[in-house]
Amino acid sequence: MPAVTYALALIIFGSGIAAGGVGALLGIGGGVFFVPLLHVALGFPLRTAAAISLTTVIATSSSVSAGRSGEQLINLRLGMVLEVATVAGSLLGGLTAHLFSETTLQRLFAIVTLLAAASVMGRVNRRNVLLHPAAHPGALGGRFHEAESGGVVTYQVKRLPLGLLTSFVAGNVSSLLGIGGGVIKVPALNAWCGIPMRAAAATSAFMIGVTATGGAIIYYGRGDLPALAAAPAVLGVQLGSWAGIRLAHRVPAKWLKILLVVVLLAVAALMFLRSA
């Protein structure tokens, strides 16, 4: 592992700002960008990169949850239901991370991001809203005011068992790879469970902090979390997250999906090349 100098800490801090901004904008946390940066570009071991990344995911989640409180974008009821399965998967992933080789984890990272990109790409031009804003959203659905359309968006939750299974997988992959699970949750909530992109991103951002905490504690207990590298990463992500929250209101939902697909494809290609 490289020594954490002032120059390296500054690089990590600046990268954290960028990762936090995009992570908050899309609701996936900064881990999907931060892990490749720390591992491929800066030479940190993959498990150490995952541990640092999980701490930044907690920071992103805290910023987004605080920044979007009162906007009704975060579906608290759905988030708490799905979080039960996510935390179980997160604890399992943290306990089994040391059983896999680094190459296996790299390829798993790439495969997960490719599947998520394909899921989002298929729904770029589709919206998950009920025809009448006054329609009942059901027990776990919701409604929120959307600045883009100027009206109230109402949605219902579909395929809850599939959402629970996906949440368990997201929690497991989160701890294994340090990506927070949002990269799986946002596409699944949007494509399979009928949640609009903005609500899916906000709800995912709320959940990923709890998800990441379980894995981060296990990594810390095993000595894989260097505090000198994690501190500038968390500070940078915190600043970037606030910028991403403000930008999210100005970007159309369609372009949020396209940006997410582009990012996921780039990260998958990078990790495949690294594992070759």
Secondary structure by P-SEA (a helix, b strand, c coil): cccccaaaaaaaaaaaaaaaaaaaaacccaaaaaaaaacccccccaaaaaaaaaaaaaaaaaaaaaaaccccccaaaaaaaaaaaaaaaaaaaaaacccccaaaaaaaaaaaaaaaaaaaaacccccccccccccccccccbbbbbccccbbbbbbbcaaaaaaaaaaaaaaaaaaccccaaaaaaaaaaccccccaaaaaaaaaacaaaaaaaaaaaaaaaccccaaaaaaaaaaaaaaaaaaaaacccccaaaaaaaaaaaaaaaaaaaaaaac
